[in-house]
Amino acid sequence: MNGGDPIMLPSAPRGVLLISGWRRAGKTTLLLRLREAALGAGLTVGGFLSPERSHNGEKVGIDLLDVATGERVSLATVGGEGAVRTGHYTFDPAALDAGLRFARAGQDADVYFVDELGPLELVRGEGWASVIPLIGARRSADRGLSLVVVRPELIDAARQRLDLPAGSPVVEINEATRQALSAALEAWISG
């Protein structure tokens, strides 16, 4: 599902929907909008989002947002040294633990957010890798909708780790399609 293809969504927001796009495409912004749509529709929300933290227009880190409570903590900073690193980010182990806490607390929500499963989880089995079985349990129990962010290069790894079929739905977001995708997904979640 991308800008050139019609969005083919199930009649009800259920199962696992992968959200993908390149860096700064608007994945987290889309999920923030979908969180508001779900809350506006009277649905419960759980899990976590990872909005960027900027200073003077420059990305300096990533925060972690508990979608159920609004609690926000610093997740990662650009550069630095630490035990948990990927790319050019150093992650705060306490914030990774907070993400697991947010994920566990929200696993019974109508709409479950995981932003994001990256190389740390899908390749190295670290970070929030223990969230993967929570998503699987939700899927097995037919418990609401799980929105899971993955980068395009990790879609196949995400499908494999989440035990999703090869053709399972992926919403691909980019600058040209993000407004239309947001409107369609907000309407779908709102019912």
ROLOVO-877595 format. One record per residue: x, y, z of N, C-alpha, C, CB in turn. Coordinates in Angstrom, 3 decimals, always signed. Glycine has a CB too. Example, Ala and Ser with C-alpha at 12.3 -4.5 7.8 and 13.67 -1.06 7.14 Angstrom:
BEGIN
nx	ny	nz	cax	cay	caz	cx	cy	cz	cbx	cby	cbz
+13.190	-5.690	+7.800	+12.300	-4.500	+7.800	+13.200	-3.300	+7.800	+11.308	-4.473	+9.046
+12.850	-2.250	+7.080	+13.670	-1.060	+7.140	+12.900	+0.030	+7.870	+14.084	-0.598	+5.725
END
This chain:
BEGIN
nx	ny	nz	cax	cay	caz	cx	cy	cz	cbx	cby	cbz
+0.846	-1.173	+0.000	+0.000	+0.000	+0.000	+0.885	+1.228	+0.000	-0.959	+0.002	+1.210
+0.894	+1.898	-1.088	+1.688	+3.119	-1.131	+0.930	+4.167	-1.913	+3.078	+2.864	-1.757
+1.573	+5.244	-2.209	+0.921	+6.357	-2.872	+0.320	+6.014	-4.212	+1.878	+7.451	-3.045
+0.886	+5.026	-4.936	+0.377	+4.670	-6.245	-0.705	+3.626	-6.202	+1.479	+4.194	-7.097
-0.839	+2.943	-5.106	-1.812	+1.867	-4.988	-2.945	+2.287	-4.065	-1.145	+0.583	-4.471
-4.167	+1.807	-4.335	-5.246	+2.090	-3.396	-4.966	+1.378	-2.081	-6.617	+1.655	-3.976
-5.453	+1.941	-1.009	-5.265	+1.326	+0.288	-6.330	+0.249	+0.452	-5.338	+2.383	+1.436
-5.903	-0.989	+0.587	-6.805	-2.119	+0.769	-6.705	-2.559	+2.226	-6.458	-3.299	-0.212
-7.614	-2.071	+3.029	-7.605	-2.375	+4.447	-8.762	-3.287	+4.792	-7.666	-1.097	+5.277
-8.601	-4.127	+5.815	-9.740	-4.937	+6.265	-10.891	-4.032	+6.695	-9.325	-5.869	+7.431
-12.089	-4.589	+6.762	-13.251	-3.775	+7.120	-13.145	-3.200	+8.526	-14.515	-4.598	+7.002
-12.520	-3.922	+9.431	-12.346	-3.435	+10.804	-10.855	-3.357	+11.118	-13.080	-4.361	+11.829
-10.444	-2.355	+11.908	-9.031	-2.241	+12.262	-8.594	-3.339	+13.228	-8.754	-0.877	+12.874
-8.052	-4.428	+12.656	-7.607	-5.592	+13.431	-6.318	-6.115	+12.814	-8.706	-6.714	+13.467
-5.596	-6.924	+13.591	-4.390	-7.568	+13.089	-3.166	-6.675	+13.208	-4.583	-7.975	+11.653
-2.182	-6.958	+12.379	-0.919	-6.216	+12.383	-0.790	-5.465	+11.072	+0.298	-7.165	+12.598
-0.532	-4.170	+11.174	-0.298	-3.339	+9.999	+1.092	-2.731	+10.139	-1.401	-2.225	+9.845
+1.972	-3.085	+9.205	+3.317	-2.511	+9.196	+3.269	-1.136	+8.551	+4.316	-3.434	+8.446
+3.933	-0.182	+9.183	+4.051	+1.184	+8.665	+5.512	+1.369	+8.312	+3.554	+2.277	+9.713
+5.790	+1.730	+7.061	+7.176	+1.813	+6.632	+7.427	+3.086	+5.835	+7.549	+0.591	+5.804
+8.657	+3.505	+5.843	+9.079	+4.669	+5.083	+10.515	+4.985	+5.456	+8.150	+5.886	+5.346
+11.159	+5.731	+4.605	+12.550	+6.095	+4.857	+12.620	+7.106	+5.992	+13.210	+6.663	+3.582
+13.797	+7.376	+6.442	+14.004	+8.323	+7.539	+13.351	+9.660	+7.208	+15.512	+8.516	+7.819
+12.663	+10.206	+8.222	+12.010	+11.512	+8.144	+10.854	+11.549	+7.125	+13.039	+12.568	+7.785
+10.289	+10.403	+6.824	+9.161	+10.339	+5.890	+7.852	+10.758	+6.540	+9.024	+8.937	+5.332
+7.781	+10.678	+7.875	+6.549	+11.045	+8.567	+5.868	+9.889	+9.262	+5.604	+11.654	+7.609
+6.595	+8.802	+9.520	+6.000	+7.624	+10.157	+5.466	+7.941	+11.552	+7.025	+6.496	+10.240
+6.295	+8.559	+12.369	+5.873	+8.866	+13.737	+4.777	+9.921	+13.740	+7.067	+9.342	+14.575
+4.879	+10.906	+12.876	+3.834	+11.933	+12.769	+2.504	+11.283	+12.394	+4.224	+13.012	+11.719
+2.532	+10.336	+11.462	+1.319	+9.598	+11.094	+0.744	+8.890	+12.313	+1.618	+8.578	+9.972
+1.595	+8.217	+13.074	+1.103	+7.477	+14.232	+0.570	+8.397	+15.321	+2.203	+6.607	+14.795
+1.155	+9.563	+15.478	+0.605	+10.538	+16.430	-0.810	+10.930	+16.022	+1.506	+11.796	+16.513
-1.040	+11.110	+14.734	-2.387	+11.429	+14.239	-3.348	+10.260	+14.446	-2.335	+11.801	+12.748
-2.858	+9.053	+14.212	-3.708	+7.877	+14.391	-4.035	+7.666	+15.867	-3.025	+6.625	+13.815
-3.112	+8.007	+16.742	-3.387	+7.955	+18.187	-4.546	+8.880	+18.518	-2.128	+8.347	+19.013
-4.504	+10.110	+17.999	-5.577	+11.071	+18.262	-6.898	+10.592	+17.677	-5.217	+12.445	+17.688
-6.862	+9.996	+16.483	-8.086	+9.474	+15.867	-8.677	+8.353	+16.712	-7.802	+8.968	+14.440
-7.832	+7.462	+17.203	-8.311	+6.355	+18.037	-8.931	+6.877	+19.331	-7.161	+5.384	+18.355
-8.239	+7.799	+19.979	-8.778	+8.372	+21.213	-10.094	+9.092	+20.951	-7.768	+9.336	+21.842
-10.156	+9.818	+19.837	-11.381	+10.532	+19.470	-12.551	+9.595	+19.195	-11.130	+11.390	+18.256
-12.229	+8.374	+18.768	-13.265	+7.377	+18.494	-13.616	+6.564	+19.741	-12.808	+6.441	+17.378
-13.022	+6.921	+20.881	-13.316	+6.225	+22.121	-12.582	+4.902	+22.282	-14.771	+5.987	+22.214
-11.540	+4.688	+21.489	-10.757	+3.462	+21.583	-9.638	+3.629	+22.604	-10.178	+3.080	+20.208
-9.213	+2.524	+23.183	-8.061	+2.576	+24.077	-6.791	+2.426	+23.251	-8.146	+1.470	+25.171
-5.713	+3.044	+23.730	-4.428	+2.982	+23.033	-3.357	+2.508	+24.000	-4.050	+4.360	+22.431
-2.339	+1.847	+23.457	-1.229	+1.372	+24.263	+0.027	+1.267	+23.427	-1.559	+0.026	+24.893
+1.148	+1.041	+24.101	+2.424	+0.924	+23.407	+3.213	+2.209	+23.487	+2.208	+0.541	+21.960
+4.067	+2.427	+22.496	+4.958	+3.587	+22.542	+5.249	+4.139	+21.157	+6.257	+3.222	+23.228
+5.561	+5.421	+21.149	+6.012	+6.125	+19.946	+7.369	+6.738	+20.242	+4.983	+7.224	+19.498
+8.123	+7.010	+19.182	+9.479	+7.548	+19.321	+9.638	+8.844	+18.532	+10.515	+6.517	+18.853
+9.039	+9.940	+19.014	+9.170	+11.214	+18.295	+10.579	+11.792	+18.430	+8.140	+12.225	+18.815
+10.976	+12.508	+17.398	+12.313	+13.110	+17.436	+12.360	+14.274	+18.413	+12.730	+13.583	+16.040
+13.545	+14.534	+18.880	+13.813	+15.695	+19.724	+14.745	+16.595	+18.925	+14.444	+15.285	+21.125
+14.345	+17.848	+18.738	+15.115	+18.791	+17.922	+15.555	+19.987	+18.744	+14.294	+19.258	+16.718
+16.620	+20.593	+18.285	+17.118	+21.842	+18.870	+17.539	+22.738	+17.710	+18.323	+21.587	+19.877
+16.914	+23.914	+17.634	+17.194	+24.852	+16.531	+17.040	+24.188	+15.166	+18.608	+25.422	+16.666
+16.000	+23.357	+15.025	+15.700	+22.724	+13.751	+16.562	+21.525	+13.408	+15.827	+23.711	+12.685
+17.450	+21.127	+14.301	+18.328	+19.984	+14.055	+17.958	+18.848	+14.992	+19.814	+20.376	+14.235
+17.875	+17.631	+14.456	+17.539	+16.468	+15.275	+18.722	+16.147	+16.190	+17.175	+15.236	+14.379
+18.458	+16.161	+17.484	+19.513	+15.899	+18.464	+19.255	+14.608	+19.247	+19.634	+17.078	+19.430
+18.092	+14.015	+19.054	+17.795	+12.793	+19.765	+16.398	+12.305	+19.487	+17.981	+12.989	+21.231
+16.011	+11.311	+20.255	+14.701	+10.687	+20.118	+14.110	+10.561	+21.518	+14.797	+9.284	+19.404
+12.838	+10.909	+21.648	+12.124	+10.715	+22.902	+11.305	+9.439	+22.809	+11.217	+11.931	+23.226
+10.753	+9.047	+23.921	+9.876	+7.889	+23.994	+8.582	+8.340	+24.639	+10.532	+6.712	+24.789
+7.452	+8.085	+23.971	+6.145	+8.515	+24.433	+5.270	+7.305	+24.733	+5.474	+9.420	+23.392
+4.777	+7.219	+25.962	+3.775	+6.212	+26.318	+2.459	+6.708	+25.742	+3.682	+5.982	+27.893
+1.917	+6.012	+24.735	+0.719	+6.519	+24.066	-0.508	+6.501	+24.966	+0.442	+5.708	+22.825
-0.504	+5.668	+26.005	-1.665	+5.604	+26.900	-1.684	+6.761	+27.886	-1.673	+4.284	+27.660
-0.533	+7.113	+28.449	-0.497	+8.103	+29.525	+0.055	+9.456	+29.102	+0.317	+7.578	+30.656
+0.795	+9.491	+27.993	+1.449	+10.727	+27.568	+2.803	+10.937	+28.213	+0.572	+11.897	+27.875
+3.231	+10.019	+29.078	+4.564	+10.140	+29.693	+5.632	+10.140	+28.603	+4.819	+8.980	+30.707
+6.612	+11.022	+28.783	+7.661	+11.175	+27.772	+9.021	+11.157	+28.458	+7.471	+12.492	+26.960
+9.954	+10.347	+27.924	+11.314	+10.272	+28.443	+12.298	+10.346	+27.279	+11.526	+8.969	+29.265
+13.531	+10.708	+27.578	+14.585	+10.744	+26.565	+15.035	+9.317	+26.268	+15.790	+11.620	+27.036
+14.974	+8.920	+25.004	+15.336	+7.569	+24.585	+16.769	+7.482	+24.068	+14.382	+7.089	+23.516
+17.137	+8.418	+23.183	+18.447	+8.326	+22.535	+18.968	+9.713	+22.203	+18.367	+7.467	+21.259
+20.285	+9.801	+22.119	+20.932	+11.045	+21.714	+21.857	+10.756	+20.545	+21.716	+11.685	+22.896
+22.068	+11.784	+19.736	+23.004	+11.668	+18.629	+24.413	+11.662	+19.215	+22.818	+12.835	+17.592
+25.212	+10.694	+18.755	+26.593	+10.603	+19.231	+26.673	+10.035	+20.623	+27.250	+11.958	+19.201
+27.781	+10.302	+21.259	+27.980	+9.833	+22.623	+28.463	+8.399	+22.661	+26.703	+9.963	+23.413
+28.797	+7.983	+23.838	+29.265	+6.618	+24.074	+28.314	+5.950	+25.045	+30.726	+6.599	+24.622
+28.109	+4.686	+24.837	+27.254	+3.943	+25.746	+27.193	+2.494	+25.347	+25.861	+4.536	+25.782
+26.562	+1.707	+26.185	+26.494	+0.266	+25.951	+25.578	-0.096	+24.790	+26.025	-0.436	+27.202
+24.557	+0.727	+24.540	+23.579	+0.404	+23.494	+23.657	+1.470	+22.411	+22.128	+0.309	+24.079
+24.229	+1.079	+21.275	+24.374	+1.998	+20.145	+23.890	+1.337	+18.872	+25.834	+2.450	+19.989
+23.279	+2.133	+18.013	+22.967	+1.701	+16.658	+23.001	+2.942	+15.782	+21.572	+0.970	+16.578
+23.599	+2.808	+14.613	+23.767	+3.981	+13.755	+24.528	+5.047	+14.515	+22.400	+4.525	+13.273
+24.020	+6.262	+14.471	+24.696	+7.348	+15.186	+23.982	+7.727	+16.491	+24.798	+8.572	+14.286
+23.192	+6.803	+17.040	+22.465	+7.054	+18.283	+23.011	+6.209	+19.433	+20.977	+6.771	+18.091
+23.025	+6.822	+20.604	+23.297	+6.115	+21.853	+21.992	+6.079	+22.632	+24.451	+6.806	+22.683
+21.564	+4.866	+23.006	+20.287	+4.671	+23.679	+20.477	+4.586	+25.182	+19.596	+3.413	+23.163
+19.517	+5.148	+25.898	+19.504	+5.096	+27.346	+18.860	+3.771	+27.767	+18.740	+6.324	+27.950
+19.611	+2.884	+28.437	+19.035	+1.595	+28.838	+17.777	+1.738	+29.703	+20.072	+0.790	+29.592
+17.709	+2.770	+30.542	+16.509	+2.976	+31.365	+15.299	+3.302	+30.493	+16.742	+4.108	+32.387
+15.516	+4.039	+29.398	+14.416	+4.355	+28.488	+13.985	+3.118	+27.707	+14.824	+5.475	+27.522
+14.933	+2.261	+27.339	+14.562	+0.996	+26.688	+13.691	+0.169	+27.630	+15.830	+0.191	+26.272
+14.052	+0.147	+28.912	+13.219	-0.545	+29.905	+11.839	+0.099	+30.008	+13.906	-0.537	+31.281
+11.783	+1.425	+29.950	+10.496	+2.130	+29.996	+9.637	+1.733	+28.800	+10.709	+3.665	+30.019
+10.242	+1.612	+27.617	+9.499	+1.188	+26.431	+8.870	-0.183	+26.621	+10.412	+1.170	+25.217
+9.629	-1.094	+27.225	+9.076	-2.423	+27.508	+7.923	-2.331	+28.497	+10.167	-3.356	+28.057
+8.066	-1.474	+29.479	+6.999	-1.268	+30.465	+5.748	-0.702	+29.781	+7.476	-0.313	+31.598
+5.936	+0.295	+28.912	+4.799	+0.883	+28.193	+4.124	-0.174	+27.310	+5.264	+2.091	+27.330
+4.944	-0.999	+26.651	+4.404	-2.028	+25.758	+3.606	-3.066	+26.532	+5.533	-2.710	+24.984
+4.150	-3.510	+27.642	+3.435	-4.516	+28.444	+2.143	-3.953	+29.025	+4.330	-5.029	+29.577
+2.192	-2.725	+29.518	+1.010	-2.115	+30.123	-0.100	-1.899	+29.101	+1.378	-0.789	+30.774
+0.265	-1.670	+27.847	-0.734	-1.352	+26.831	-1.151	-2.490	+25.938	-0.236	-0.283	+25.997
-0.723	-3.708	+26.233	-0.955	-4.800	+25.294	-2.419	-5.195	+25.115	-0.193	-5.985	+25.734
-3.309	-4.757	+26.012	-4.729	-5.068	+25.852	-5.512	-3.946	+25.168	-5.340	-5.359	+27.200
-4.817	-2.924	+24.705	-5.482	-1.771	+24.080	-6.137	-2.148	+22.757	-4.479	-0.637	+23.854
-7.121	-1.345	+22.371	-7.759	-1.526	+21.066	-6.767	-1.275	+19.934	-8.969	-0.590	+20.924
-5.948	-0.242	+20.104	-4.931	+0.099	+19.098	-3.580	+0.149	+19.812	-5.255	+1.481	+18.379
-2.647	-0.641	+19.306	-1.344	-0.843	+19.934	-0.269	-0.287	+19.002	-1.091	-2.360	+20.247
+0.580	+0.563	+19.532	+1.601	+1.243	+18.738	+2.991	+0.740	+19.124	+1.510	+2.774	+18.928
+3.803	+0.423	+18.123	+5.204	+0.070	+18.339	+6.032	+0.862	+17.325	+5.444	-1.490	+18.192
+6.731	+1.867	+17.809	+7.513	+2.773	+16.952	+8.935	+2.851	+17.498	+6.860	+4.206	+16.885
+9.808	+2.092	+17.083	+9.789	+1.192	+15.974	+10.569	-0.061	+16.274	+10.324	+1.858	+14.758
+10.427	-1.056	+15.414	+11.300	-2.222	+15.454	+12.365	-1.982	+14.389	+10.500	-3.580	+15.207
+13.594	-1.853	+14.836	+14.696	-1.564	+13.925	+15.742	-2.655	+13.954	+15.332	-0.235	+14.270
+16.952	-2.335	+13.495	+18.014	-3.337	+13.473	+18.360	-3.860	+14.866	+19.252	-2.756	+12.829
+18.214	-3.013	+15.863	+18.500	-3.442	+17.229	+17.622	-4.640	+17.602	+18.277	-2.276	+18.221
+16.347	-4.585	+17.244	+15.397	-5.648	+17.586	+15.415	-6.783	+16.559	+13.985	-5.073	+17.697
+15.318	-6.427	+15.284	+15.101	-7.426	+14.241	+16.372	-8.128	+13.790	+14.455	-6.785	+13.064
+17.521	-7.494	+13.954	+18.784	-8.086	+13.518	+19.586	-8.591	+14.717	+19.610	-7.063	+12.715
+19.689	-7.740	+15.754	+20.536	-8.075	+16.896	+19.794	-8.751	+18.042	+21.194	-6.841	+17.403
+18.448	-8.731	+18.016	+17.676	-9.355	+19.092	+17.785	-8.610	+20.410	+18.126	-10.773	+19.286
+18.063	-7.308	+20.349	+18.231	-6.483	+21.543	+17.107	-5.451	+21.610	+19.619	-5.785	+21.543
+17.304	-4.433	+22.428	+16.331	-3.346	+22.524	+14.964	-3.847	+22.925	+16.236	-2.610	+21.212
+13.989	-3.649	+22.055	+12.614	-4.039	+22.327	+12.241	-5.360	+21.667	+11.674	-2.959	+21.864
+13.212	-6.246	+21.489	+12.930	-7.546	+20.867	+11.855	-8.312	+21.637	+14.212	-8.386	+20.785
+11.774	-8.107	+22.952	+10.755	-8.831	+23.732	+9.343	-8.290	+23.499	+11.086	-8.755	+25.218
+9.202	-7.216	+22.733	+7.872	-6.735	+22.343	+7.297	-7.615	+21.226	+7.940	-5.252	+21.882
+8.166	-8.249	+20.459	+7.719	-9.068	+19.327	+6.736	-10.150	+19.772	+8.923	-9.714	+18.632
+7.002	-10.908	+20.838	+5.993	-11.890	+21.280	+4.680	-11.258	+21.753	+6.563	-12.728	+22.399
+4.734	-10.028	+22.276	+3.503	-9.342	+22.681	+2.630	-9.071	+21.457	+3.830	-8.014	+23.419
+3.262	-8.641	+20.363	+2.518	-8.400	+19.117	+1.923	-9.715	+18.620	+3.443	-7.769	+18.024
+2.719	-10.780	+18.681	+2.230	-12.092	+18.257	+1.060	-12.570	+19.088	+3.337	-13.104	+18.325
+1.123	-12.342	+20.394	+0.023	-12.756	+21.274	-1.242	-11.968	+20.959	+0.411	-12.566	+22.753
-1.107	-10.682	+20.684	-2.268	-9.867	+20.305	-2.886	-10.419	+19.022	-1.861	-8.375	+20.116
-2.025	-10.733	+18.060	-2.507	-11.250	+16.767	-3.210	-12.583	+16.967	-1.336	-11.409	+15.762
-2.615	-13.487	+17.752	-3.207	-14.805	+17.989	-4.562	-14.702	+18.681	-2.264	-15.660	+18.826
-4.701	-13.734	+19.577	-5.950	-13.551	+20.318	-6.950	-12.670	+19.572	-5.659	-12.949	+21.676
-6.580	-12.234	+18.354	-7.425	-11.321	+17.566	-7.797	-10.102	+18.400	-8.708	-12.043	+17.070
-6.783	-9.529	+19.058	-6.975	-8.420	+19.990	-6.642	-7.094	+19.314	-6.108	-8.613	+21.249
-7.582	-6.485	+18.667	-7.417	-5.142	+18.132	-6.405	-5.026	+17.010	-7.028	-4.235	+19.216
-5.891	-3.817	+16.864	-4.965	-3.461	+15.791	-3.603	-3.146	+16.379	-5.494	-2.260	+14.975
-2.565	-3.687	+15.758	-1.185	-3.352	+16.121	-0.549	-2.621	+14.947	-0.362	-4.636	+16.498
-0.106	-1.400	+15.187	+0.588	-0.598	+14.182	+2.077	-0.644	+14.512	+0.049	+0.889	+14.147
+2.861	-1.224	+13.616	+4.274	-1.478	+13.883	+5.127	-0.792	+12.817	+4.565	-3.005	+13.920
+6.002	+0.108	+13.261	+6.881	+0.832	+12.339	+8.145	+0.013	+12.088	+7.242	+2.236	+12.903
+8.479	-0.133	+10.804	+9.738	-0.753	+10.382	+10.261	+0.008	+9.170	+9.545	-2.279	+10.051
+11.551	+0.053	+9.019	+12.154	+0.678	+7.840	+11.990	-0.248	+6.632	+13.661	+0.998	+8.089
+11.988	+0.311	+5.427	+11.787	-0.522	+4.227	+12.752	-1.698	+4.121	+11.921	+0.327	+2.996
+13.994	-1.489	+4.513	+14.979	-2.563	+4.384	+14.769	-3.690	+5.401	+16.375	-1.995	+4.539
+13.857	-3.494	+6.358	+13.606	-4.495	+7.393	+12.216	-5.126	+7.313	+13.787	-3.873	+8.741
+11.464	-4.824	+6.248	+10.098	-5.366	+6.124	+10.107	-6.889	+6.144	+9.435	-4.867	+4.827
+10.979	-7.509	+5.347	+11.013	-8.970	+5.310	+11.405	-9.550	+6.667	+11.988	-9.452	+4.232
+12.374	-8.939	+7.334	+12.781	-9.407	+8.661	+11.634	-9.254	+9.655	+14.023	-8.633	+9.155
+10.891	-8.148	+9.569	+9.755	-7.935	+10.469	+8.678	-8.983	+10.221	+9.172	-6.518	+10.287
+8.361	-9.226	+8.965	+7.353	-10.248	+8.662	+7.783	-11.607	+9.216	+7.117	-10.344	+7.136
+9.049	-11.942	+9.054	+9.533	-13.227	+9.548	+9.454	-13.296	+11.070	+10.970	-13.467	+9.086
+9.965	-12.283	+11.748	+9.986	-12.297	+13.224	+8.581	-12.226	+13.817	+10.824	-11.128	+13.753
+7.651	-11.547	+13.116	+6.275	-11.430	+13.602	+5.385	-12.560	+13.089	+5.691	-10.091	+13.189
+5.974	-13.477	+12.307	+5.250	-14.613	+11.744	+4.066	-14.156	+10.891	+4.764	-15.534	+12.862
+4.321	-13.143	+10.056	+3.301	-12.622	+9.148	+3.504	-13.231	+7.763	+3.353	-11.067	+9.082
+2.423	-13.433	+7.019	+2.568	-13.952	+5.656	+3.330	-12.969	+4.767	+1.187	-14.247	+5.048
+3.932	-13.498	+3.717	+4.750	-12.680	+2.808	+3.991	-11.476	+2.261	+5.248	-13.530	+1.651
+2.720	-11.612	+1.978	+1.949	-10.511	+1.402	+1.183	-9.685	+2.413	+1.000	-11.042	+0.408
+1.523	-9.792	+3.695	+0.793	-9.041	+4.719	+0.901	-7.544	+4.452	+1.330	-9.376	+6.128
-0.118	-6.773	+4.842	-0.179	-5.368	+4.465	+0.941	-4.508	+5.055	-1.491	-4.808	+4.879
+1.426	-3.617	+4.213	+2.415	-2.618	+4.605	+1.944	-1.278	+4.057	+3.857	-2.983	+4.078
+1.883	-0.286	+4.917	+1.598	+1.075	+4.471	+2.944	+1.763	+4.297	+0.667	+1.855	+5.494
+3.228	+2.152	+3.073	+4.488	+2.825	+2.767	+4.234	+4.324	+2.665	+5.114	+2.276	+1.449
+4.875	+5.074	+3.550	+4.646	+6.509	+3.625	+5.846	+7.261	+3.065	+4.368	+6.940	+5.074
+5.554	+8.349	+2.370	+6.600	+9.264	+1.907	+6.001	+10.666	+1.876	+7.155	+8.844	+0.486
+6.815	+11.627	+1.560	+6.370	+13.024	+1.605	+5.167	+13.269	+0.700	+7.512	+13.952	+1.205
+5.130	+12.626	-0.457	+4.043	+12.851	-1.409	+2.735	+12.180	-0.986	+4.449	+12.348	-2.775
+2.813	+11.114	-0.205	+1.602	+10.346	+0.117	+1.110	+10.497	+1.542	+1.847	+8.915	-0.144
+1.892	+11.140	+2.400	+1.556	+11.083	+3.822	+0.220	+11.716	+4.173	+2.623	+11.748	+4.608
-0.194	+12.783	+3.505	-1.487	+13.408	+3.837	-2.654	+12.489	+3.479	-1.638	+14.755	+3.102
-2.622	+11.912	+2.273	-3.704	+11.027	+1.842	-3.743	+9.762	+2.698	-3.538	+10.659	+0.358
-2.572	+9.190	+2.998	-2.533	+8.001	+3.847	-3.059	+8.304	+5.236	-1.113	+7.453	+3.935
-2.672	+9.439	+5.773	-3.129	+9.822	+7.103	-4.647	+9.937	+7.128	-2.483	+11.148	+7.537
-5.217	+10.610	+6.150	-6.675	+10.790	+6.116	-7.386	+9.437	+6.004	-7.081	+11.706	+4.932
-6.895	+8.565	+5.129	-7.532	+7.255	+4.937	-7.440	+6.411	+6.202	-6.883	+6.507	+3.761
-6.274	+6.384	+6.826	-6.094	+5.562	+8.029	-6.850	+6.146	+9.223	-4.601	+5.434	+8.367
-6.888	+7.455	+9.350	-7.665	+8.071	+10.441	-9.145	+7.706	+10.308	-7.489	+9.619	+10.436
-9.683	+7.786	+9.093	-11.091	+7.442	+8.861	-11.339	+5.965	+9.159	-11.497	+7.767	+7.405
-10.403	+5.109	+8.766	-10.534	+3.663	+8.986	-10.557	+3.352	+10.486	-9.372	+2.897	+8.295
-9.640	+3.943	+11.245	-9.585	+3.689	+12.678	-10.801	+4.256	+13.399	-8.316	+4.278	+13.264
-11.264	+5.430	+12.950	-12.405	+6.081	+13.585	-13.708	+5.366	+13.313	-12.510	+7.501	+13.123
-13.714	+4.515	+12.275	-14.910	+3.733	+11.964	-15.914	+4.557	+11.262	-15.515	+3.151	+13.197
END
